[in-house]
Amino acid sequence: MSQWYYADAQRERHGPVEAGILRGKFRQNELDLSTLVWREGMDQWQPLSAMAEELQLIEKASPGIDLRADYVAIENGTAATPISLQKADETHSPYTAPASISPGMARWLAAAKWSTPASGSGWPPTASTA
């Protein structure tokens, strides 16, 4: 493992430190790509950007999702029909009440005895009961 040295913003030398320490300081924004670094075997101090690959500072982006096959399927008509188009005759809204209630909900509603409060029950409160 190489021992690294780095110069802070005031050009004061720090080190030796392991490469992992440099990576951590870079990821915590304590160092930036213009920070000068040096290790044994280097002729002179270099900006961190010149050593980014060796220090594994910048992760390579993933290539993403390849959609070319999907575009070909759409163009030649072999793509699956979206569900929203398959049931075009049925309109659905998340705000539409269900056509029927479940047996469990029916039992709950019956047990709740949905009715108006009896007179004299204290509901709704009046000036004398409040």
Backbone hydrogen bonds, N-H to C=O, Kabsch-Sander energy under -0.5 kcal/mol:
donor,donor_aa,acceptor,acceptor_aa,energy
4,W,2,S,-0.5
4,W,17,V,-3.3
5,Y,38,W,-2.7
6,Y,14,H,-2.3
7,A,36,L,-2.2
8,D,12,E,-2.3
11,R,8,D,-2.3
14,H,6,Y,-2.7
17,V,4,W,-2.2
21,I,18,E,-0.6
22,L,18,E,-1.5
23,R,19,A,-2.5
24,G,20,G,-2.3
25,K,21,I,-2.5
26,F,22,L,-2.4
27,R,23,R,-2.6
28,Q,24,G,-1.5
29,N,26,F,-1.5
30,E,25,K,-2.9
31,L,25,K,-1.3
35,T,32,D,-1.9
37,V,46,Q,-3.3
38,W,5,Y,-2.2
40,E,3,Q,-0.6
42,M,39,R,-1.9
46,Q,37,V,-2.7
48,L,35,T,-2.4
49,S,33,L,-2.3
50,A,47,P,-1.6
51,M,47,P,-0.7
51,M,48,L,-0.9
52,A,49,S,-0.7
55,L,51,M,-2.6
56,Q,53,E,-0.9
57,L,52,A,-2.6
59,E,57,L,-0.6
67,L,65,I,-0.8
71,Y,67,L,-2.2
72,V,68,R,-2.1
73,A,69,A,-2.3
74,I,70,D,-2.2
75,E,71,Y,-2.4
76,N,72,V,-2.5
77,G,73,A,-0.6
77,G,74,I,-0.7
78,T,73,A,-1.5
79,A,73,A,-1.4
85,L,82,P,-1.3
86,Q,82,P,-1.4
87,K,83,I,-1.6
88,A,85,L,-0.9
90,E,87,K,-1.0
91,T,89,D,-0.6
96,T,93,S,-1.6
106,A,102,S,-2.2
107,R,103,P,-2.3
108,W,104,G,-2.0
109,L,105,M,-2.7
110,A,106,A,-2.3
111,A,107,R,-2.4
112,A,108,W,-1.9
113,K,109,L,-0.7
113,K,110,A,-0.8
114,W,109,L,-0.8
115,S,113,K,-0.8
121,S,118,A,-1.7
130,A,126,T,-2.1
